[in-house]
Amino acid sequence: MSSNRQRTDDYGRKWGSNSKQTHPEYPDPDPVPRGWHNKHTDAEEMRRKFGIGPWDPDVFKSYEKPYPNCLVHESPGESEWGHVGGTNFLCVAEKGSGKSTFGLKWSNRLMDVNDEAVVWRGSSSRSGGLPFKNWTKLLLPANAEIAATWKPRDIRVQNEGEPADLEDIVREVEYYEDPVDLNDRLEPGKFHVVYPDPSFSGCERVMAESDFCPKPVPFTPPSEAEDAADTTPIVHWWFAWMVAKLEYGPYDWTSLIFDEAADLAPDDAKADSDETYEKVQALRRVMADSRKFNFSLFFFAHHEVNLHSKIRRTVQWRVSLADETANP
């Protein structure tokens, strides 16, 4: 395959530039364009670009498997595979075993099979979602200063790097005000990379108003901390976002792909000044109820024991990747 083919589709167009999801009025254009129902989706484009075969449910018709039950998200009264509502799994693998690659393929399947919004955890320390950049809707906090740079591979010069123009890298960039606003910006059939808000705007209110978290929990941004050690870890923003997803909706099919899950719910979580243990408890309650709200959570980690036991016991399925062979 030529480098030009890698950059463009079969008609010479840039990948991600001509799918249903690129229409300004997606997902409900009015009037409906001619040929709209036959127009391809982001998920179909991704499959063509990366050589992912189409989903074939007939392979699983003759016997039960966790795989279709976990992947196919069905509403009450429509169940063909036996499981109704959202699902979850914990994928465990050593470094270099293909967790990110599997996470991307799973994201594509979720979009393709369920036409659902996929949320990929954005982090300043990793960029595993970058292969899907041509189809990415990047969601950034409106109340934070944003700086993007290309990091060199050489660890000795990691503080250096060329500035990156986000508008040129991904298809869409939007800015959200708080967790509730973010959820209103998620769209079916799209791949969203979300970066948490270091200002924690709206997080304390979301948690205080929710039964998922019976006691108040703090979110202290750098601007309010007397010392750097008093700042709430930015990963805690995800607790408030997940609670907001169940409390305020929308309740369209949505899946979270969360790498390095032990960052969020470490096994040694305790009742510290950030109330980490209370927040982990809230996450457990969210996972217990997420099925009813069409919300699925897929966690990835190096070792299961590093994840808090309350979360481990709530997970439905495990995925184990080979230690020595990376996914293609």
N, C-alpha and C positions, 0 to 999 in steps of 0.2 A: 504494500500500500504506500503510495507516495505521501510526502509530507503535506501536499495540498489537500489530498483526500482526508487526511487526518484532521485538517483544520475546517473542512467544509463537508456538507452532505452530498448526496448523489447529484444534486443540481447546482453545485458550486456555491450554495448559500452557507453562511456561517452557521455552525451548529447552534441550536437554540434560538434561531431568529425567525422561524416560520411555523411554529407549532400552535395548537389551540391556545396554549397558555400565554402566547405573545399578543393575543388580540387585546386591544385597550379595554374592552368591556368584558373580558373573561371573568367568570365562566358563563355569563348570561348575556351575550350580545343581542342588541335589539336595533334594527332587525337582524335576524340570523343570516349570516353570509351564505351565499350559494356554496354548496359542497361542505358546509361546516361539519355535518355528521360524519363525513368520511375523512376529515382532516386529522392528521396524526397528532399525538400528544408528546409532551416532553419525555415521558417514560419510554415511548416507542422510539424516539430519536436516540435516547441513551442506549437502548438495546442495540440499535443498529451501529452506533459509534463503537461500542465496546464488545460487540459480538455476544451479547447475552440472548439466549434462546427465549422464545415466548413461553409463557406459563401454560402448562398442559395439565389441567385438572384430571383428565381421564387416566393419567398415570396412577392416581391414588384412589380410583373408584372401587377397586376390588378389595382393599384392605385399609385399616385405619392407621394413620401415622400422625405424630404430633405436628409435622411440618405443615400440612394444609390447615389444620386446626389453628395453629399459631399465626399463619400468614393471612388466611381468608377471614376478613372481618364481616360478620353478618349481624343483622338486626333480629330482634325477636320475631318469630313467625316466618322467618326466611331461611332458617338454618338448614344447610345441606351437610355440613361437616360435623355438627354436634356441639360446637362452641359458639356462644352468642356474646357479642360485645368485644371490648378491647382485650388485648392479650399482653404478655410480657415474657421475656427470657433474660437469662444471664449468660453471656458468652465469655468463656475463660480461655486464655491462650497466652503463651510466652511472647515476649517482644519479637517482632519480625515474623510472626506466624500467620499474619494476614487478617488481623482483626479489622483494620480500616477498610481493606478490600471487601471483606465479607459484609461490613456495615454498609458500604456503598451499594453492593448488589442487593442486599436486603431492602435498602431504601428504594431502589428501583422497582423491586417486586411489589412493595407496598403501594407505590404510586400507580403501578401498572394494573394490579389486580383489584385494588380497592378505590382508586381515584382519590387518595387521601393526601392530606398535607403531612409532609415529613419535616421534622425539626431536627437539625444536626447541631450538636453542642459546639459552639465556637469557642476557641481558647487562644490566648496569646502565645501559648507554648507549642501548638500543633496546628496543622492545616490539612487534616485528613480528607476534608470535603472538597479540596481544590480540583480533583479530576472532574467534578461535575460543575465547574465554574460557569460554563456556557448556559447552564439552566438554573443557576442559583439566584434566589431572592435573598439578598443579604440584609439582615435586620440589625440595626445598630442603635444604641441608646441615644436619645436626643439630648440628654442632660449630662453628656460627657464629652471631653475632647478626644477626637479620634486621630490617630497617627498610624499610617500603614507603610511598611517597608518590606522589601524582599530581603530575607535573611540568607546570607551565604552559608554553604554547607560546612565551611571550615569553622569549627567551634572556637578557634582562637580569635576570630574576628566577628563574633556574633553580635557585637554592639554596633557594627557597621552595617551598611546595606543601602541599596537604592530605594528612594521613595516609590511607593506603589499607588497608582491611580485606580481606586476601587471601581470607578465607573467603567473603566476599560477592561477590568478583570472579570467581573460578574455581569449578569444580564440586568439585574435590578438592585438598587440600593434604597432602602427606606429607613426612617428613623422613628422609633417608638417612644412614647412618653412613660409608660409603666407596664407592668405585666398584663393588665386588662386590655390596654390599647394594643399590645403586641398580639394577643390572641385574635383580636378583630382584624389583624392584617394577614393572618394565615389564609392561604388559598388552597382549594382542593387540587390534587395532582401536581403540586409544586414542591420543589426541594428548597427548604429554607435553612440558611446558616444563621444562627442567632448568637450574638455576643451579649453577655450579661451586663447590667448597668451598675457601675461602681458607685453611683449616687443612691442606689436602692430606692428610687422614687416609687412611692406607692406600696412598697413591700410590707411595712409595718401595718398599714391599714388593711391590706389583704389578709394578713395573718390574724389580726385582731378581730376581724369581722367573721372569721370562719370557725366552724366547729371542728375542723380538722386540726386546729391548734388551740386547745382550751386555755392556755395561758399566754400572756404577751411575750413576744420574743423580739430582741433588738436587732436592728440593721444599722450599723454605724459606718458611714462613709468616711473617707480620708479627711474631708473638709471639717468633720465634726469630732474627729479623734484627737485627744490631747497628745497621744503618742502613736507611732506607727503600729505598735503591737495591739493597740485598742481598736484598730480597724477590723470590721467584719470581713472574713474571707469572701472574695467576690463570688466564689462558687455557691455561696448561700443564696444568692439571688434566685437560683433555680428552684429552691423550696417554695418561694412565694409564687413563682410563675406556675408551678404545677398545681398549687392550691387554687390559684386564680382560674386555671383551666377548668377545674371542676365546679368552682363556685359561680363563675360568671359566663362560662361558655366562650364562643359558640360551641355547640356539641356535634359538629361535623367530625368525621373520622380524622384522627390526628395521631401520629406516632412520633415518639422522641427516640433519637439515637444518641446515646450518652456514653462516650468513651471515658476510660479511667474513672469508673463509677466510685471507686474507693475515695476519690477526692471529695465526693459529695457526702457519702455516708460511711466514714471510716469505722472500722471495728472498735476502735477505742474512743468513739464519740462519748462525751460526758457533759454534765451540767456545768459548762464553763460560762464565762461572761457573755458569750454569744448564744448561749442556750442551744448548743449544737445537738444535744441529746433530744431536746423537745422538738427541734426541727426534723430530726430523723424519725421521731415518733409521728410527726405530721405526714412525712413521706410514706410511712407504713400505712397510715389510714388512707392516704390518696391511692396507693396501690391496691388496697383492699376494695375500694369503690370505683376505681378507674374504669373497670369493665362496663359499668352501667352508663358511663358518660362518653363511650366511644373513643376512649383515650388509651393508647398502648405505650408501654415503656420498655425499651430494649437497652440493657446495660451491658457494657464490655469492661473486662478487668483482667489483670494478669493472674491474680490468685483469688479464689473465692473467699478464703478466710480473711482477706483484707477488707471485705465488705461487711457492714454491720449485720449481726445475726438476725435482727428484726426484719431487715430487708431480704436477706437470704431466704428466710423461711416463708416469705410472701411470694417469691418468684415461682411461676408455674413450671417453666421448662429451663433446661440447661443446654448450652451448646458448647462443645469442646473442640477446639481446632488442633490439628497436628502440631507438635512442638517444633519439628525440624523442617517442615515443608510449607512455604508461603503459598497463599492462593494465587492463581495465575491472574 
